[in-house]
Protein backbone atom coordinates (compact mmCIF):
# COMPACT_ATOMS: atom_id res chain seq x y z
CA UNK A 1 0.00 0.00 0.00
CA UNK A 2 1.40 3.37 -1.04
CA UNK A 3 1.42 6.32 1.32
CA UNK A 4 -0.38 9.49 0.31
CA UNK A 5 2.95 11.18 -0.44
CA UNK A 6 4.18 8.20 -2.51
CA UNK A 7 0.98 8.32 -4.56
CA UNK A 8 1.46 12.06 -5.07
CA UNK A 9 5.02 11.44 -6.27
CA UNK A 10 3.78 8.75 -8.67
CA UNK A 11 1.06 11.04 -10.05
CA UNK A 12 3.54 13.88 -10.58
CA UNK A 13 6.03 11.48 -12.19
CA UNK A 14 3.38 10.30 -14.65
CA UNK A 15 2.49 13.86 -15.55
CA UNK A 16 6.15 14.85 -16.02
CA UNK A 17 6.84 11.86 -18.27
CA UNK A 18 3.76 12.63 -20.32
CA UNK A 19 4.61 16.33 -20.69
CA UNK A 20 8.42 16.22 -20.95
CA UNK A 21 9.38 12.64 -21.74
CA UNK A 22 11.54 10.42 -19.55
CA UNK A 23 14.27 13.08 -19.45
CA UNK A 24 11.78 15.30 -17.61
CA UNK A 25 11.51 12.77 -14.80
CA UNK A 26 14.06 14.03 -12.32
CA UNK A 27 13.94 14.27 -8.56
CA UNK A 28 14.45 18.00 -8.94
CA UNK A 29 11.41 18.36 -11.21
CA UNK A 30 9.29 16.18 -8.94
CA UNK A 31 10.25 18.16 -5.84
CA UNK A 32 9.56 21.45 -7.63
CA UNK A 33 6.10 20.27 -8.77
CA UNK A 34 5.14 19.02 -5.32
CA UNK A 35 6.76 21.89 -3.45
CA UNK A 36 9.06 19.85 -1.23
CA UNK A 37 12.83 19.42 -1.09
CA UNK A 38 14.68 16.80 -3.12
CA UNK A 39 15.84 14.99 0.04
CA UNK A 40 12.17 14.64 1.01
CA UNK A 41 11.53 12.70 -2.21
CA UNK A 42 14.37 10.31 -1.36
CA UNK A 43 12.62 9.42 1.89
CA UNK A 44 9.89 7.83 -0.22
CA UNK A 45 11.81 6.50 -3.25
CA UNK A 46 15.56 5.87 -3.62
CA UNK A 47 15.64 6.91 -7.26
CA UNK A 48 13.52 7.31 -10.37
CA UNK A 49 13.80 3.59 -11.18
CA UNK A 50 11.93 2.90 -7.94
CA UNK A 51 9.27 5.41 -8.97
CA UNK A 52 8.89 3.72 -12.36
CA UNK A 53 8.69 0.32 -10.63
CA UNK A 54 5.94 1.67 -8.39
CA UNK A 55 4.01 2.88 -11.45
CA UNK A 56 4.40 -0.52 -13.12
CA UNK A 57 3.35 -2.29 -9.92
CA UNK A 58 0.16 -0.25 -9.74
CA UNK A 59 -0.60 -0.97 -13.39
CA UNK A 60 0.25 -4.66 -12.95
CA UNK A 61 -2.09 -5.04 -10.00
CA UNK A 62 -5.00 -3.25 -11.65
CA UNK A 63 -4.67 -5.14 -14.94
CA UNK A 64 -4.33 -8.44 -13.08
CA UNK A 65 -7.63 -7.75 -11.35
CA UNK A 66 -9.31 -6.82 -14.64
CA UNK A 67 -8.00 -9.86 -16.53
CA UNK A 68 -8.72 -12.37 -13.76
CA UNK A 69 -12.22 -11.00 -13.21
CA UNK A 70 -13.00 -11.49 -16.88
CA UNK A 71 -11.41 -14.93 -17.02
CA UNK A 72 -13.73 -16.20 -14.29
CA UNK A 73 -16.88 -14.34 -15.34
CA UNK A 74 -19.85 -16.27 -16.74
CA UNK A 75 -20.12 -14.46 -20.08
CA UNK A 76 -18.99 -15.33 -23.59
CA UNK A 77 -15.33 -15.08 -24.57
CA UNK A 78 -15.98 -12.19 -26.97
CA UNK A 79 -17.83 -10.32 -24.21
CA UNK A 80 -14.83 -10.89 -21.93
CA UNK A 81 -12.49 -9.48 -24.57
CA UNK A 82 -14.86 -6.55 -25.10
CA UNK A 83 -14.79 -5.81 -21.36
CA UNK A 84 -10.97 -5.99 -21.33
CA UNK A 85 -10.70 -3.47 -24.17
CA UNK A 86 -13.36 -1.18 -22.72
CA UNK A 87 -11.80 -1.12 -19.27
CA UNK A 88 -8.38 -0.33 -20.72
CA UNK A 89 -9.79 2.46 -22.88
CA UNK A 90 -11.57 3.92 -19.84
CA UNK A 91 -8.42 3.69 -17.75
CA UNK A 92 -6.24 5.39 -20.35
CA UNK A 93 -8.88 8.07 -21.04
CA UNK A 94 -8.92 8.83 -17.31
CA UNK A 95 -5.13 8.91 -17.03
CA UNK A 96 -3.41 9.38 -20.43
CA UNK A 97 -0.04 9.75 -18.70
CA UNK A 98 -0.08 5.99 -18.06
CA UNK A 99 0.35 5.43 -21.79
CA UNK A 100 3.64 7.33 -21.72
CA UNK A 101 5.03 4.81 -19.25
CA UNK A 102 3.32 1.53 -20.05
CA UNK A 103 3.90 1.66 -23.81
CA UNK A 104 7.34 3.31 -23.88
CA UNK A 105 10.06 0.79 -24.52
CA UNK A 106 12.74 3.48 -24.41
CA UNK A 107 12.08 3.83 -20.68
CA UNK A 108 13.05 0.23 -20.09
CA UNK A 109 16.15 -0.10 -22.26
CA UNK A 110 19.23 -0.58 -20.17
CA UNK A 111 17.20 -1.20 -17.01
CA UNK A 112 16.80 -4.97 -16.58
CA UNK A 113 14.56 -4.61 -13.52
CA UNK A 114 12.08 -2.48 -15.53
CA UNK A 115 12.27 -4.83 -18.53
CA UNK A 116 11.48 -7.77 -16.28
CA UNK A 117 8.56 -5.99 -14.64
CA UNK A 118 6.88 -5.00 -17.90
CA UNK A 119 7.61 -8.43 -19.40
CA UNK A 120 5.85 -10.00 -16.39
CA UNK A 121 2.80 -7.79 -16.93
CA UNK A 122 2.64 -8.61 -20.65
CA UNK A 123 3.19 -12.33 -20.05
CA UNK A 124 0.50 -12.59 -17.39
CA UNK A 125 -2.03 -10.65 -19.48
CA UNK A 126 -1.24 -12.69 -22.60
CA UNK A 127 -1.63 -15.94 -20.65
CA UNK A 128 -5.07 -14.97 -19.36
CA UNK A 129 -6.19 -13.63 -22.75
CA UNK A 130 -5.06 -16.88 -24.36
CA UNK A 131 -7.13 -18.83 -21.82
CA UNK A 132 -10.19 -16.69 -22.62
CA UNK A 133 -9.67 -17.28 -26.34
CA UNK A 134 -9.29 -21.04 -25.78
CA UNK A 135 -12.58 -21.00 -23.85
CA UNK A 136 -14.18 -19.28 -26.84
CA UNK A 137 -12.68 -21.81 -29.24
CA UNK A 138 -13.97 -24.71 -27.15
CA UNK A 139 -17.43 -23.12 -27.10
CA UNK A 140 -17.38 -22.71 -30.89
CA UNK A 141 -17.52 -18.94 -30.55
CA UNK A 142 -13.98 -18.01 -31.63
CA UNK A 143 -12.28 -19.30 -34.76
CA UNK A 144 -10.05 -22.30 -34.16
CA UNK A 145 -8.18 -22.29 -37.46
CA UNK A 146 -5.66 -19.94 -35.82
CA UNK A 147 -3.93 -20.79 -32.56
CA UNK A 148 -5.17 -19.10 -29.40
CA UNK A 149 -1.63 -17.80 -28.81
CA UNK A 150 -1.57 -16.03 -32.18
CA UNK A 151 -5.05 -14.62 -31.72
CA UNK A 152 -3.99 -13.28 -28.31
CA UNK A 153 -0.99 -11.52 -29.90
CA UNK A 154 -3.27 -10.08 -32.59
CA UNK A 155 -5.77 -8.80 -30.03
CA UNK A 156 -3.13 -7.36 -27.67
CA UNK A 157 -1.16 -5.92 -30.58
CA UNK A 158 -4.18 -4.12 -31.98
CA UNK A 159 -4.96 -2.65 -28.56
CA UNK A 160 -1.38 -1.49 -28.13
CA UNK A 161 -1.09 0.08 -31.60
CA UNK A 162 -4.44 1.81 -31.24
CA UNK A 163 -3.44 3.34 -27.90
CA UNK A 164 -0.12 4.53 -29.39
CA UNK A 165 -1.96 6.15 -32.32
CA UNK A 166 -4.18 7.93 -29.81
CA UNK A 167 -1.12 9.10 -27.88
CA UNK A 168 0.73 10.29 -31.01
CA UNK A 169 -2.37 12.22 -32.09
CA UNK A 170 -2.12 14.24 -28.89
CA UNK A 171 -5.21 12.44 -27.57
CA UNK A 172 -7.20 14.18 -30.29
CA UNK A 173 -9.99 11.62 -30.56
CA UNK A 174 -12.15 9.71 -28.13
CA UNK A 175 -10.30 6.54 -27.24
CA UNK A 176 -13.52 5.10 -25.84
CA UNK A 177 -15.68 5.89 -28.88
CA UNK A 178 -13.13 5.03 -31.57
CA UNK A 179 -11.94 2.12 -29.43
CA UNK A 180 -15.45 0.69 -29.58
CA UNK A 181 -15.24 0.74 -33.38
CA UNK A 182 -11.86 -1.02 -33.26
CA UNK A 183 -13.31 -3.60 -30.91
CA UNK A 184 -16.11 -4.35 -33.38
CA UNK A 185 -13.48 -5.02 -36.05
CA UNK A 186 -11.39 -7.21 -33.73
CA UNK A 187 -14.47 -9.29 -32.87
CA UNK A 188 -15.23 -9.78 -36.58
CA UNK A 189 -11.65 -11.01 -37.10
CA UNK A 190 -11.65 -13.52 -34.25
CA UNK A 191 -15.24 -14.82 -34.29
CA UNK A 192 -16.00 -18.13 -35.88
CA UNK A 193 -18.16 -17.81 -39.00
C-alpha positions in Angstrom: 0.0 0.0 0.0 1.4 3.4 -1.0 1.4 6.3 1.3 -0.4 9.5 0.3 3.0 11.2 -0.4 4.2 8.2 -2.5 1.0 8.3 -4.6 1.5 12.1 -5.1 5.0 11.4 -6.3 3.8 8.7 -8.7 1.1 11.0 -10.1 3.5 13.9 -10.6 6.0 11.5 -12.2 3.4 10.3 -14.7 2.5 13.9 -15.5 6.2 14.8 -16.0 6.8 11.9 -18.3 3.8 12.6 -20.3 4.6 16.3 -20.7 8.4 16.2 -20.9 9.4 12.6 -21.7 11.5 10.4 -19.6 14.3 13.1 -19.5 11.8 15.3 -17.6 11.5 12.8 -14.8 14.1 14.0 -12.3 13.9 14.3 -8.6 14.5 18.0 -8.9 11.4 18.4 -11.2 9.3 16.2 -8.9 10.2 18.2 -5.8 9.6 21.5 -7.6 6.1 20.3 -8.8 5.1 19.0 -5.3 6.8 21.9 -3.5 9.1 19.9 -1.2 12.8 19.4 -1.1 14.7 16.8 -3.1 15.8 15.0 0.0 12.2 14.6 1.0 11.5 12.7 -2.2 14.4 10.3 -1.4 12.6 9.4 1.9 9.9 7.8 -0.2 11.8 6.5 -3.3 15.6 5.9 -3.6 15.6 6.9 -7.3 13.5 7.3 -10.4 13.8 3.6 -11.2 11.9 2.9 -7.9 9.3 5.4 -9.0 8.9 3.7 -12.4 8.7 0.3 -10.6 5.9 1.7 -8.4 4.0 2.9 -11.5 4.4 -0.5 -13.1 3.4 -2.3 -9.9 0.2 -0.3 -9.7 -0.6 -1.0 -13.4 0.3 -4.7 -13.0 -2.1 -5.0 -10.0 -5.0 -3.3 -11.6 -4.7 -5.1 -14.9 -4.3 -8.4 -13.1 -7.6 -7.8 -11.4 -9.3 -6.8 -14.6 -8.0 -9.9 -16.5 -8.7 -12.4 -13.8 -12.2 -11.0 -13.2 -13.0 -11.5 -16.9 -11.4 -14.9 -17.0 -13.7 -16.2 -14.3 -16.9 -14.3 -15.3 -19.9 -16.3 -16.7 -20.1 -14.5 -20.1 -19.0 -15.3 -23.6 -15.3 -15.1 -24.6 -16.0 -12.2 -27.0 -17.8 -10.3 -24.2 -14.8 -10.9 -21.9 -12.5 -9.5 -24.6 -14.9 -6.6 -25.1 -14.8 -5.8 -21.4 -11.0 -6.0 -21.3 -10.7 -3.5 -24.2 -13.4 -1.2 -22.7 -11.8 -1.1 -19.3 -8.4 -0.3 -20.7 -9.8 2.5 -22.9 -11.6 3.9 -19.8 -8.4 3.7 -17.8 -6.2 5.4 -20.3 -8.9 8.1 -21.0 -8.9 8.8 -17.3 -5.1 8.9 -17.0 -3.4 9.4 -20.4 0.0 9.7 -18.7 -0.1 6.0 -18.1 0.3 5.4 -21.8 3.6 7.3 -21.7 5.0 4.8 -19.2 3.3 1.5 -20.0 3.9 1.7 -23.8 7.3 3.3 -23.9 10.1 0.8 -24.5 12.7 3.5 -24.4 12.1 3.8 -20.7 13.1 0.2 -20.1 16.1 -0.1 -22.3 19.2 -0.6 -20.2 17.2 -1.2 -17.0 16.8 -5.0 -16.6 14.6 -4.6 -13.5 12.1 -2.5 -15.5 12.3 -4.8 -18.5 11.5 -7.8 -16.3 8.6 -6.0 -14.6 6.9 -5.0 -17.9 7.6 -8.4 -19.4 5.8 -10.0 -16.4 2.8 -7.8 -16.9 2.6 -8.6 -20.6 3.2 -12.3 -20.0 0.5 -12.6 -17.4 -2.0 -10.7 -19.5 -1.2 -12.7 -22.6 -1.6 -15.9 -20.7 -5.1 -15.0 -19.4 -6.2 -13.6 -22.7 -5.1 -16.9 -24.4 -7.1 -18.8 -21.8 -10.2 -16.7 -22.6 -9.7 -17.3 -26.3 -9.3 -21.0 -25.8 -12.6 -21.0 -23.9 -14.2 -19.3 -26.8 -12.7 -21.8 -29.2 -14.0 -24.7 -27.2 -17.4 -23.1 -27.1 -17.4 -22.7 -30.9 -17.5 -18.9 -30.6 -14.0 -18.0 -31.6 -12.3 -19.3 -34.8 -10.1 -22.3 -34.2 -8.2 -22.3 -37.5 -5.7 -19.9 -35.8 -3.9 -20.8 -32.6 -5.2 -19.1 -29.4 -1.6 -17.8 -28.8 -1.6 -16.0 -32.2 -5.1 -14.6 -31.7 -4.0 -13.3 -28.3 -1.0 -11.5 -29.9 -3.3 -10.1 -32.6 -5.8 -8.8 -30.0 -3.1 -7.4 -27.7 -1.2 -5.9 -30.6 -4.2 -4.1 -32.0 -5.0 -2.7 -28.6 -1.4 -1.5 -28.1 -1.1 0.1 -31.6 -4.4 1.8 -31.2 -3.4 3.3 -27.9 -0.1 4.5 -29.4 -2.0 6.2 -32.3 -4.2 7.9 -29.8 -1.1 9.1 -27.9 0.7 10.3 -31.0 -2.4 12.2 -32.1 -2.1 14.2 -28.9 -5.2 12.4 -27.6 -7.2 14.2 -30.3 -10.0 11.6 -30.6 -12.1 9.7 -28.1 -10.3 6.5 -27.2 -13.5 5.1 -25.8 -15.7 5.9 -28.9 -13.1 5.0 -31.6 -11.9 2.1 -29.4 -15.5 0.7 -29.6 -15.2 0.7 -33.4 -11.9 -1.0 -33.3 -13.3 -3.6 -30.9 -16.1 -4.3 -33.4 -13.5 -5.0 -36.1 -11.4 -7.2 -33.7 -14.5 -9.3 -32.9 -15.2 -9.8 -36.6 -11.7 -11.0 -37.1 -11.7 -13.5 -34.2 -15.2 -14.8 -34.3 -16.0 -18.1 -35.9 -18.2 -17.8 -39.0 
